[in-house]
Amino acid sequence: MMGIGNRTRLPADHSRTTDYSASRRKTLRFLGLGTLHAAFPIRGAEPDNHLPLRSNLKALLFDVFGTVVDWRSSIIREGKLLAQQKNLQVDWGEFVDCWREGYGPSMNKVRSGELPWTDIDDLHRMILDELVVEFALDGLSEADLDHFNRAWHRLSPWPDTVSGLNRLKSRFMIATLSNGNVSLLTNMAKNAGLPWDAVFSAELAKHYKPDQRAYLKAIDLLNLEPSQILMVAAHPGDLRAAAQAGLRTAYVYRPLEWGEGRIRERNAAGEFDIDADSFIDLARQLGA
């Protein structure tokens, strides 16, 4: 199981930014807009380098687990609810990390042919059944296990997710491209208020990302050129595979995907077409 690293400090100077913004607003009363931009350029503003990209884009595809939703906090919450009902003593952070860490190896069994095509719900249940024994979760009925396994259908979005998606939806078609199965993704969307125009899943191609066939299936279903589609993800490997399929790419930084004890390092800038701090920032960069 992966070790827990020390928490890293993210550089930020909020007081300086606040002072700067106040000064800029005061100056607005006395200067014209053009003069203002020359005297006080907007902090974080950048040349409109994305204009050629966004003018060609028609659709955005989103990875879901970790990019759109906070799976870790959501499953810990569900575990604590189960513990209250069944009087269980469990380190839910460790439990959830183990559950998620089984995700990749279980998909590899499908990719290698060790398992026939098996959807994520069933893979999650296979991992859960092993963890029930490992963590001695005694006294759980089949109904309890089924409900807990479907906690992955009830994941909560990151705070910027829904508002950011609605902004992006106003300009582009937005859809999932996740390894989650279609029923999982649609239930999640209903539960979390995710405003997808379409739900695409690796299940439709019967090949898990980063297999090229998952991306190519989504391109075919959208009936667009690959260059007209932007793949959005918090995971560089997903984006690299999407780029190989001809998609444009947007990296969204989700430092807390694995919790505060394992803050994710930011991917090096410049590898992907867009680098964003949130869906709101992505919408801003795409003019939505």
N, C-alpha and C positions, 0 to 999 in steps of 0.2 A: 504494500500500500504506500502511496506517496507520502513523504514526510511533510510536516507542517513547518514552513519557514517563518522567519521573523517578519513582522509587519514593516513595510517600507513607508517612508514619508513622502507624500506627493507635494512638490513645490507649489506654493500658492501665496500670494500677497494681497489679500482681500482689502486691507485698509488702504493700500496705495491705489488700488483700482477704484475704490469708492471716492477717495479724495480727487482723483483725476476726473471721474465722471461728474462730480459736483462742479468742479471748475469749468468743465466743458459746457454743462447746462447753463451756468451763469453767463458765460460768454455769448451764448446763443441769443441773449436778450439784446446784445449790442452789435453783433456782427451779422453780415449776410451769410447764407449757407456756404457759398463757395469759399469765402474768406475763412470761415470756421474750419472747413476741412483742411485748409492749408496750415492754419495755426494749431489746430488740435486734431490730428488724424485719429479716427476711431480705433481704439485699442482692439486688436484682434481682427480688424478689417483687412482684406487682402484684395489684390487685383482680381477682376472677374475672369480668372483663368479657366473656369468651368463652363463658360458660355457655349463653346462648341460642343462640349459633352452633353450638357443638359438640353440643348436645342435638338439633339438627335435622339434623346432617350424617349422611350414610350412606356417602359414598364420597369418596376423594381421588384426583385425577388429577395426574400429575407430568410436567412437562417433563423431558427426560432429559439432553441434551447441556449440560454446564455446571452443571445443577441437581443431577442424581443422580451423574454421572460426571465425572471430571477428564480431559477429552478431550486437553488440550494435553500434559500430562506423559506420558499413555499413548502418544500418537502419536510424541512425541520418543523414547521408549523403543524403540518398534518401528523407528523410523528408524535408531537407533544399532545395533540388532541387524542390520538390513539392511546397514548400512555395514561392519560387521565381516565379514560374509559375502562382500560384493562389493567390498571395498576402496574405498569411496566417501569423498570428502571433502566434507561438506555441513554448513552451519549449519542444524541441524535445528529450532532455534527459529524461524528465519526461514521455513524451508520449511513447517512446520506452520501458522504464522500465515497464510501465503499460501493454504494449502489451505483453511483454515477461512474466510478472507475471501472465497473464491470461492463459498461456500455460499449466501449471500443472493442474489447476482446470478444464480446458476444457477437457483434456485427462481423468481426473477422471470421468467425466460424461460418457465417452465412457466405461471406465472400470466398472463402476457401473451398466451399462445398461440403464442409463437415456437417453443416445443417442445411436443409432445404430453405427456400425463402420463408422467413419468419419475421412477422412484423414487430415493431418496437414494444407494443403492449405485451406480447408473449415473451420477448427477450427480457423486458423488465421483470416479468413474473418469474422467469427462470432464475434471475439474479436474486430476487427477493426471497425465493424459497431457500436458497443457500444461506442468505443472511439471517433468516429466521432461526436456522439451526446454529449458526456461528454466534449470534447475539442472544441465544436462548429466549426467544420470544414465545413463551409457552402460553397456551390457552387461547390462541387465535383461531377462530372458525374460518371456514372457506369464504364466507361472506365478508369477514373482517379483512382477510388477505386480498380479496378482489377489490374491495373499496379502497384499501390503502394503495394497491398497485395503480389504481386509477387516479391517485393523487396527481400523477403526471398530466392528467387532463385538466387539472384545476390550478395550474401554475399562475402566479401573479405577474403582471408586467412590471418592468422597470418604471420609475416615476415619469420619465419622459416619453414612454412608448406610445400611449394612445394619442396624446396631443400631437406628437411628431408624425405618427402614421396618418392622422387626419389631414395634417398640412400637406404631406406628400401625396395623399390620395386626391387632393384637390387639383393636382397637376399631372399625376401619372397613374397608371394602373399599378396596384400593389398586390402582391401574392406571396405566399410562403414557398420556400423550397427547403424542406426539412426532411430529416430521416424519420421523424415521427409519422405514424400512419394517419390516414385521412380522418378517421373517426376521432382520434386523439386531437388532431389539430382543429377540427371543427368544434368539438366540445370545448377546447381551450379558448377558442375565439368567442364562443357564446358566453362563457363564464367570465372572461376578462374584458369583453367589449372591444375586441380587436377587429378593425373595420376592413378586413380583406375583401378584395374584389374576386379573388379565386384562391383555392387551397391546392397547392401542388405538393406532392410527397414523393420521396424515393420509392414508395410503395407502387406508384404508377409505372415506374420503370423496372421494378423488381431488382434494383441494384442500389446499394447504399452509397451516398456521397463518402469519399470524393471520387467514386467511379464516374467517368465521363458520361456514361449513359444516363445518369440521373439529371445532369444539366441539359444534355441534348434533348431529353424527353420534354423538359419544361420549355425549351426554345421552340420545339415543334408544336406544342400545345398552344403557345402564345401566337404562333404564326408570324413571328418577327425575325429580323436579322439579329444575330448575337450582339452586335454592336449597339443595338437599340435597347438592350436590357442591362440593368445594373444589378449585380449581386451584392447584397449588403450582409455583412457578417462581422462578428467579433473575433473570428478565428482565422488567422492567416492561411492555414492549410486549406480551408474551404475556399477562400478567395483565390488562391493560387490555382486550384483545380478549375474553378470557374473561368479564370483567365485563359487557361489552356483550351477551354471550350469556346473561346471567343467573346465571353461576356466582359463588360466593363465591371470595375470592382470598387467597393466602398468599405473601408475599414471603420468600424465603430468601437471605440475603446470602452470596455466593460471591466474595470479593474477589480470589482468585487464579486465576480462570478463565483469564485471559490471561497468567498468570505474574507473578512478582514485579516485573518491570519495568513492568507496566501494571496496577497494582492498581485494581480497579473501585471507583468511588465508590458509597457506599451511597445507595439511593433514599430520598427524603424520607419520614420516618415519617408515618403517618396516611392514606396514599393507599389502602392495601389493608386488608382485614379483619384480617389478622395479619401481623406483622413478626417474623421469627425469625432467629437467628444460625446455626442448624443444624437438622437433622432431629430431633435430641434435644430441642432447645429447642421446636420445633414440637410434638413429642409431649407435652412438658410442658404447653404452653399448651392443648392439646386434651384434656388429662386422660388420656393414654394411657401 
